[in-house]
Amino acid sequence: MEDQYQFTSSEEERAARRAARIQARRLRQRARRRRLLLRSLLPAAALLAAFLWLAGQRAPAAEPEEQPMTARAAEEDPPPPAAEPEERFSPQETASTVRLGEEVSSGYAVLIDLDSGTVLAEKDSHTAVSPASMTKILTILVAAEQIGDLNDTAPVTQEITDFCFSNDCSVAGFLPGEAVPLGELFYGAILPSGADASLALANYVAGSQEAFVELMNRKAAELGLSESARFSNCVGLYSEDNVCPVYDMALILKAAMDNDLCRQVLTQKTFDIPPSEAHPEGLPLSNWFIRRIEDHMPEGVELLGAKTGFINESGNCAASMAQDASGRRFICVTAQAGGVWQCIYDHVALYGMA
């Protein structure tokens, strides 16, 4: 076929480029740390010079003999207490928690009241399932916590586009060799569920997807997710080691919505990447779940943000946050719906129970 995608580099060439990128990133990080260290030392050096100059203007005074610290003095000046670890968000089931059955078509579901910290309804919510592209919520959360300058760029390599093609991933549409501003990669990862954008972020942050996945699992532990939640890739490809119960995915979404950058991306309906040499007409991105569900939400309930996913093993799934007229916020996560609209109507039905 004339339009069939052609791989343009060998595995050895891609491995060599990957090693070169990792080494270059290490050198940049080392130079950045050196600049930060020098910047932090300069004020201290100036302060020390001023202190020494002032000391030279005064006659030395006789110093009193040092007295040994008594037990009482030690008791009066104890060491500062250790900082208490931040309390993890852990919504609990109550006697009022609804055990869902045929009310929703999805095989797995959870509805959480964020303000009361309670589970309002659930259906096998602690069973490990493939999260598909809902995985990308954790991807952007980890990236957002590691990235400082959104105006910096990251390359979309031939290796990335080869990976997306060979694994039949959804993409934002970035081209091989394109240097994309980091901010645009965040929108590309979520709105069209772009694996190309997700991989570019992972490579920028950690040098490789494998190293970035280690950061993802470290963040999962930090959030207090169950042992059933573990990740092996940053895009949501099926793997026995890339699983997450819908309850745990709700905790991930909550943490992402607490992050300013992630919240901005997850709540955006559309985002237009401006025209460039690679994209003369620009690159329009759209979150179709938000655009489709907004006209069907229960009266007084507004959908704030969402991320969908689909692979055969998990069916259609989605994680979303909504707010009612009184300001109460809710998170809903479902998996294994039989179609896009069944997934949407399950979220509508669950928010109608809030």
Kinemage of the C-alpha trace (Angstrom):
@kinemage 1
@onewidth
@group {chain A} dominant
@subgroup {mainchain}
@vectorlist {calphas} color= white
{ca met a 1} P 0.000 0.000 0.000
{ca glu a 2} L 1.359 3.418 -0.990
{ca asp a 3} L 0.118 5.136 2.166
{ca gln a 4} L 1.427 2.467 4.533
{ca tyr a 5} L 3.607 3.876 7.298
{ca gln a 6} L 7.301 3.085 6.837
{ca phe a 7} L 9.778 2.732 9.708
{ca thr a 8} L 12.797 4.865 8.805
{ca ser a 9} L 15.363 3.800 11.368
{ca ser a 10} L 16.727 0.593 12.802
{ca glu a 11} L 16.455 -0.456 16.439
{ca glu a 12} L 20.215 0.111 16.853
{ca glu a 13} L 19.962 3.643 15.464
{ca arg a 14} L 17.000 4.446 17.709
{ca ala a 15} L 18.851 3.035 20.737
{ca ala a 16} L 21.898 5.187 19.906
{ca arg a 17} L 19.740 8.315 19.594
{ca arg a 18} L 17.975 7.490 22.836
{ca ala a 19} L 21.310 7.092 24.653
{ca ala a 20} L 22.546 10.389 23.199
{ca arg a 21} L 19.391 12.183 24.337
{ca ile a 22} L 19.665 10.781 27.834
{ca gln a 23} L 23.322 11.838 28.073
{ca ala a 24} L 22.518 15.318 26.749
{ca arg a 25} L 19.694 15.675 29.271
{ca arg a 26} L 21.995 14.627 32.103
{ca leu a 27} L 24.527 17.269 31.033
{ca arg a 28} L 21.808 19.939 30.880
{ca gln a 29} L 20.503 18.934 34.304
{ca arg a 30} L 24.054 19.002 35.724
{ca ala a 31} L 24.644 22.492 34.298
{ca arg a 32} L 21.276 23.649 35.650
{ca arg a 33} L 22.100 22.350 39.135
{ca arg a 34} L 25.490 24.097 38.971
{ca arg a 35} L 23.837 27.416 38.049
{ca leu a 36} L 21.304 27.052 40.853
{ca leu a 37} L 24.077 26.242 43.343
{ca leu a 38} L 26.114 29.291 42.325
{ca arg a 39} L 23.018 31.458 42.467
{ca ser a 40} L 22.263 30.279 46.001
{ca leu a 41} L 25.883 30.701 47.171
{ca leu a 42} L 26.377 34.278 45.966
{ca pro a 43} L 24.074 35.935 48.565
{ca ala a 44} L 25.672 33.863 51.337
{ca ala a 45} L 29.162 34.883 50.221
{ca ala a 46} L 28.213 38.553 50.168
{ca leu a 47} L 26.716 38.272 53.660
{ca leu a 48} L 29.858 36.579 54.985
{ca ala a 49} L 32.094 39.293 53.504
{ca ala a 50} L 29.999 42.007 55.135
{ca phe a 51} L 30.124 40.217 58.482
{ca leu a 52} L 33.901 39.895 58.352
{ca trp a 53} L 34.283 43.580 57.467
{ca leu a 54} L 32.102 44.631 60.422
{ca ala a 55} L 33.991 42.319 62.739
{ca gly a 56} L 37.234 43.994 61.705
{ca gln a 57} L 35.906 47.417 62.720
{ca arg a 58} L 35.362 46.371 66.343
{ca ala a 59} L 37.841 45.609 69.082
{ca pro a 60} L 37.686 41.972 70.119
{ca ala a 61} L 35.854 41.511 73.384
{ca ala a 62} L 36.700 38.920 76.005
{ca glu a 63} L 34.556 35.894 75.519
{ca pro a 64} L 32.972 34.284 78.545
{ca glu a 65} L 33.931 30.757 79.322
{ca glu a 66} L 31.638 28.291 77.643
{ca gln a 67} L 29.315 26.690 80.145
{ca pro a 68} L 28.253 23.099 79.743
{ca met a 69} L 24.612 22.640 78.833
{ca thr a 70} L 22.602 21.432 81.786
{ca ala a 71} L 19.875 18.834 81.538
{ca arg a 72} L 17.319 21.517 82.405
{ca ala a 73} L 18.531 23.791 79.609
{ca ala a 74} L 18.275 20.925 77.154
{ca glu a 75} L 14.709 20.296 78.302
{ca glu a 76} L 13.830 23.977 77.867
{ca asp a 77} L 15.201 24.054 74.305
{ca pro a 78} L 14.117 20.776 72.688
{ca pro a 79} L 14.779 20.045 69.020
{ca pro a 80} L 11.980 21.074 66.634
{ca pro a 81} L 9.363 18.353 66.107
{ca ala a 82} L 9.458 16.405 62.868
{ca ala a 83} L 6.936 17.521 60.263
{ca glu a 84} L 3.873 15.325 60.174
{ca pro a 85} L 3.193 13.622 56.828
{ca glu a 86} L 0.418 15.169 54.761
{ca glu a 87} L -2.891 13.389 55.301
{ca arg a 88} L -3.923 11.393 52.257
{ca phe a 89} L -7.362 11.737 50.716
{ca ser a 90} L -9.153 8.460 51.401
{ca pro a 91} L -12.941 8.594 50.893
{ca gln a 92} L -14.844 6.006 52.895
{ca glu a 93} L -17.941 3.946 52.257
{ca thr a 94} L -20.872 4.451 54.634
{ca ala a 95} L -24.135 2.745 55.410
{ca ser a 96} L -25.684 4.965 52.721
{ca thr a 97} L -23.278 3.901 49.966
{ca val a 98} L -25.316 2.555 47.052
{ca arg a 99} L -24.269 -0.834 45.661
{ca leu a 100} L -24.861 -0.345 41.978
{ca gly a 101} L -26.395 -2.956 39.741
{ca glu a 102} L -28.244 -2.393 36.493
{ca glu a 103} L -28.484 1.349 37.147
{ca val a 104} L -25.282 1.676 35.132
{ca ser a 105} L -24.124 -0.449 32.236
{ca ser a 106} L -20.431 -0.118 33.135
{ca gly a 107} L -18.913 -3.108 34.901
{ca tyr a 108} L -16.995 -0.906 37.351
{ca ala a 109} L -17.994 2.446 38.832
{ca val a 110} L -17.506 4.791 41.752
{ca leu a 111} L -19.071 8.122 42.715
{ca ile a 112} L -17.315 10.143 45.422
{ca asp a 113} L -18.422 13.257 47.299
{ca leu a 114} L -15.187 15.218 47.587
{ca asp a 115} L -16.447 17.603 50.254
{ca ser a 116} L -17.643 14.938 52.688
{ca gly a 117} L -14.977 12.414 51.691
{ca thr a 118} L -17.521 9.632 51.257
{ca val a 119} L -18.283 7.064 48.576
{ca leu a 120} L -21.856 7.692 47.433
{ca ala a 121} L -22.105 4.727 45.047
{ca glu a 122} L -19.861 1.951 43.811
{ca lys a 123} L -19.700 -1.156 41.672
{ca asp a 124} L -16.651 -3.397 42.061
{ca ser a 125} L -14.690 -0.190 42.560
{ca his a 126} L -11.656 -1.879 44.147
{ca thr a 127} L -11.180 -4.491 41.409
{ca ala a 128} L -8.098 -3.962 39.250
{ca val a 129} L -8.973 -3.087 35.653
{ca ser a 130} L -7.028 -1.703 32.746
{ca pro a 131} L -7.373 2.101 32.939
{ca ala a 132} L -6.633 2.564 29.213
{ca ser a 133} L -5.983 6.243 28.430
{ca met a 134} L -7.182 7.370 31.852
{ca thr a 135} L -3.536 6.504 32.613
{ca lys a 136} L -2.622 9.838 31.019
{ca ile a 137} L -4.116 11.693 34.012
{ca leu a 138} L -1.252 10.341 36.099
{ca thr a 139} L 1.149 11.043 33.228
{ca ile a 140} L 0.418 14.770 33.161
{ca leu a 141} L 0.330 14.974 36.970
{ca val a 142} L 3.840 13.526 37.247
{ca ala a 143} L 5.083 15.712 34.380
{ca ala a 144} L 3.521 18.853 35.859
{ca glu a 145} L 5.330 18.291 39.150
{ca gln a 146} L 8.670 17.867 37.372
{ca ile a 147} L 8.504 20.686 34.807
{ca gly a 148} L 9.159 24.326 35.631
{ca asp a 149} L 9.287 26.129 32.272
{ca leu a 150} L 6.361 25.444 29.970
{ca asn a 151} L 7.959 27.546 27.244
{ca asp a 152} L 10.724 24.980 26.833
{ca thr a 153} L 10.285 22.513 23.991
{ca ala a 154} L 10.537 18.745 23.667
{ca pro a 155} L 11.156 16.825 20.443
{ca val a 156} L 8.672 14.397 18.944
{ca thr a 157} L 11.113 11.790 17.671
{ca gln a 158} L 10.811 9.206 14.943
{ca glu a 159} L 10.957 6.607 17.699
{ca ile a 160} L 7.827 8.123 19.296
{ca thr a 161} L 5.820 8.132 16.063
{ca asp a 162} L 6.985 4.588 15.272
{ca phe a 163} L 5.820 3.466 18.730
{ca cys a 164} L 2.416 5.115 18.291
{ca phe a 165} L 1.911 3.573 14.856
{ca ser a 166} L 2.998 0.063 15.808
{ca asn a 167} L 0.762 0.079 18.915
{ca asp a 168} L -2.226 1.713 17.173
{ca cys a 169} L -2.241 4.590 19.678
{ca ser a 170} L -4.400 7.688 19.445
{ca val a 171} L -2.271 10.745 18.644
{ca ala a 172} L -2.497 14.515 18.748
{ca gly a 173} L -0.853 14.757 15.325
{ca phe a 174} L 2.654 16.012 16.043
{ca leu a 175} L 5.269 15.166 13.408
{ca pro a 176} L 8.682 13.475 13.699
{ca gly a 177} L 11.404 16.042 14.296
{ca glu a 178} L 8.967 18.663 15.566
{ca ala a 179} L 10.015 20.572 18.705
{ca val a 180} L 6.785 21.195 20.619
{ca pro a 181} L 6.321 23.662 23.512
{ca leu a 182} L 5.700 21.715 26.704
{ca gly a 183} L 2.397 23.468 27.364
{ca glu a 184} L 1.042 22.243 24.037
{ca leu a 185} L 2.123 18.695 24.862
{ca phe a 186} L -0.039 18.727 28.004
{ca tyr a 187} L -3.118 19.651 25.952
{ca gly a 188} L -2.127 17.129 23.282
{ca ala a 189} L -1.906 14.339 25.856
{ca ile a 190} L -5.394 14.955 27.294
{ca leu a 191} L -7.811 16.522 24.794
{ca pro a 192} L -7.225 14.111 21.867
{ca ser a 193} L -5.551 11.540 24.174
{ca gly a 194} L -2.310 11.833 22.250
{ca ala a 195} L 0.250 9.126 22.950
{ca asp a 196} L 2.769 11.156 20.917
{ca ala a 197} L 2.430 14.057 23.365
{ca ser a 198} L 2.538 11.771 26.411
{ca leu a 199} L 5.729 10.055 25.267
{ca ala a 200} L 7.396 13.381 24.453
{ca leu a 201} L 6.630 14.579 27.988
{ca ala a 202} L 7.946 11.338 29.473
{ca asn a 203} L 11.194 11.538 27.503
{ca tyr a 204} L 11.666 15.193 28.430
{ca val a 205} L 11.156 14.585 32.147
{ca ala a 206} L 12.982 11.288 32.629
{ca gly a 207} L 14.897 10.498 29.447
{ca ser a 208} L 12.798 7.445 28.613
{ca gln a 209} L 9.331 6.020 29.126
{ca glu a 210} L 10.754 3.329 31.410
{ca ala a 211} L 12.343 5.872 33.749
{ca phe a 212} L 9.186 7.989 33.695
{ca val a 213} L 7.056 4.973 34.676
{ca glu a 214} L 9.170 4.665 37.817
{ca leu a 215} L 8.120 8.220 38.700
{ca met a 216} L 4.485 7.304 38.022
{ca asn a 217} L 4.572 4.357 40.411
{ca arg a 218} L 6.368 6.466 42.999
{ca lys a 219} L 3.571 9.054 42.741
{ca ala a 220} L 0.955 6.305 43.031
{ca ala a 221} L 2.533 5.205 46.319
{ca glu a 222} L 2.692 8.811 47.509
{ca leu a 223} L -1.054 9.176 46.869
{ca gly a 224} L -1.697 6.062 48.939
{ca leu a 225} L -3.140 3.987 46.110
{ca ser a 226} L -3.805 0.313 46.724
{ca glu a 227} L -1.375 -2.422 45.752
{ca ser a 228} L -3.724 -3.222 42.884
{ca ala a 229} L -2.734 0.031 41.166
{ca arg a 230} L 0.472 -0.250 39.162
{ca phe a 231} L 1.672 1.205 35.886
{ca ser a 232} L 3.969 -0.051 33.139
{ca asn a 233} L 3.514 2.627 30.463
{ca cys a 234} L 2.487 6.256 30.276
{ca val a 235} L -0.122 6.018 27.514
{ca gly a 236} L -2.530 3.311 28.719
{ca leu a 237} L -1.589 0.349 26.538
{ca tyr a 238} L -2.923 -2.954 27.818
{ca ser a 239} L -0.601 -4.821 30.136
{ca glu a 240} L -1.094 -7.021 33.168
{ca asp a 241} L 1.190 -4.546 34.925
{ca asn a 242} L -0.813 -1.480 33.874
{ca val a 243} L -3.938 -1.766 36.026
{ca cys a 244} L -5.836 0.484 38.393
{ca pro a 245} L -9.191 0.127 40.226
{ca val a 246} L -11.686 2.895 39.464
{ca tyr a 247} L -11.526 3.940 43.147
{ca asp a 248} L -7.777 4.563 42.833
{ca met a 249} L -8.249 6.381 39.526
{ca ala a 250} L -10.613 8.724 41.357
{ca leu a 251} L -7.790 9.570 43.781
{ca ile a 252} L -5.473 10.247 40.846
{ca leu a 253} L -8.023 12.574 39.239
{ca lys a 254} L -8.537 14.398 42.520
{ca ala a 255} L -4.783 14.996 42.848
{ca ala a 256} L -4.576 16.163 39.240
{ca met a 257} L -7.468 18.607 39.690
{ca asp a 258} L -5.672 19.996 42.751
{ca asn a 259} L -2.712 20.841 40.487
{ca asp a 260} L -3.171 24.199 38.730
{ca leu a 261} L -1.701 23.142 35.385
{ca cys a 262} L -3.452 19.762 35.251
{ca arg a 263} L -6.774 21.313 36.218
{ca gln a 264} L -6.433 23.879 33.431
{ca val a 265} L -5.808 21.121 30.893
{ca leu a 266} L -8.444 18.670 32.132
{ca thr a 267} L -11.198 21.309 32.156
{ca gln a 268} L -10.487 22.620 28.645
{ca lys a 269} L -13.024 21.748 25.950
{ca thr a 270} L -10.885 22.845 23.013
{ca phe a 271} L -7.379 24.147 22.433
{ca asp a 272} L -5.966 25.483 19.173
{ca ile a 273} L -2.253 25.048 18.586
{ca pro a 274} L -1.209 28.054 16.482
{ca pro a 275} L 0.033 27.679 12.890
{ca ser a 276} L 3.667 26.698 12.490
{ca glu a 277} L 6.013 25.357 9.838
{ca ala a 278} L 4.965 21.828 10.804
{ca his a 279} L 1.255 22.744 10.918
{ca pro a 280} L 0.525 25.685 8.569
{ca glu a 281} L -3.192 25.533 9.410
{ca gly a 282} L -2.616 25.043 13.139
{ca leu a 283} L -3.660 21.978 15.089
{ca pro a 284} L -7.128 22.046 16.724
{ca leu a 285} L -7.553 19.800 19.789
{ca ser a 286} L -10.851 18.844 21.410
{ca asn a 287} L -12.096 16.981 24.492
{ca trp a 288} L -15.119 15.284 22.971
{ca phe a 289} L -16.337 13.726 26.224
{ca ile a 290} L -16.920 17.143 27.797
{ca arg a 291} L -18.520 18.508 24.636
{ca arg a 292} L -20.853 15.522 24.293
{ca ile a 293} L -21.945 15.173 27.908
{ca glu a 294} L -22.539 18.827 28.801
{ca asp a 295} L -26.002 18.953 27.213
{ca his a 296} L -27.122 15.816 29.091
{ca met a 297} L -25.997 16.589 32.641
{ca pro a 298} L -28.626 16.692 35.417
{ca glu a 299} L -30.070 20.148 36.037
{ca gly a 300} L -27.777 22.297 38.157
{ca val a 301} L -24.786 19.968 37.758
{ca glu a 302} L -21.823 21.153 35.690
{ca leu a 303} L -19.091 18.900 34.397
{ca leu a 304} L -15.733 20.469 35.242
{ca gly a 305} L -13.203 18.154 33.633
{ca ala a 306} L -12.736 14.656 32.272
{ca lys a 307} L -10.465 12.118 30.595
{ca thr a 308} L -11.673 9.088 28.684
{ca gly a 309} L -10.093 5.843 27.615
{ca phe a 310} L -10.739 2.816 25.472
{ca ile a 311} L -9.086 -0.504 24.788
{ca asn a 312} L -10.794 -3.824 24.162
{ca glu a 313} L -9.863 -5.160 27.607
{ca ser a 314} L -11.523 -2.283 29.501
{ca gly a 315} L -14.187 -1.093 27.090
{ca asn a 316} L -15.106 2.576 27.204
{ca cys a 317} L -14.083 4.238 30.439
{ca ala a 318} L -13.919 7.764 31.823
{ca ala a 319} L -12.937 9.756 34.895
{ca ser a 320} L -14.706 13.061 35.456
{ca met a 321} L -15.358 15.755 38.045
{ca ala a 322} L -18.563 17.761 38.412
{ca gln a 323} L -20.038 20.412 40.681
{ca asp a 324} L -23.654 21.032 41.680
{ca ala a 325} L -25.426 24.353 42.180
{ca ser a 326} L -24.441 24.490 45.852
{ca gly a 327} L -20.748 24.088 45.049
{ca arg a 328} L -20.418 20.446 46.128
{ca arg a 329} L -17.861 18.594 44.016
{ca phe a 330} L -17.985 14.985 42.914
{ca ile a 331} L -15.737 12.559 41.074
{ca cys a 332} L -17.103 9.738 38.938
{ca val a 333} L -15.017 6.967 37.363
{ca thr a 334} L -16.404 4.118 35.270
{ca ala a 335} L -14.928 1.310 33.185
{ca gln a 336} L -16.105 -1.451 30.860
{ca ala a 337} L -19.010 0.323 29.204
{ca gly a 338} L -20.165 -1.105 25.892
{ca gly a 339} L -19.875 2.139 23.942
{ca val a 340} L -19.046 5.848 24.066
{ca trp a 341} L -22.607 6.962 24.756
{ca gln a 342} L -23.211 4.209 27.307
{ca cys a 343} L -20.177 5.535 29.186
{ca ile a 344} L -21.508 9.086 28.960
{ca tyr a 345} L -25.000 8.142 30.132
{ca asp a 346} L -23.538 6.186 33.058
{ca his a 347} L -21.812 9.355 34.257
{ca val a 348} L -25.038 11.313 33.776
{ca ala a 349} L -26.975 8.726 35.792
{ca leu a 350} L -24.425 8.670 38.601
{ca tyr a 351} L -24.298 12.444 38.917
{ca gly a 352} L -28.097 12.358 39.047
{ca met a 353} L -27.774 10.259 42.237
{ca ala a 354} L -25.550 12.829 44.000
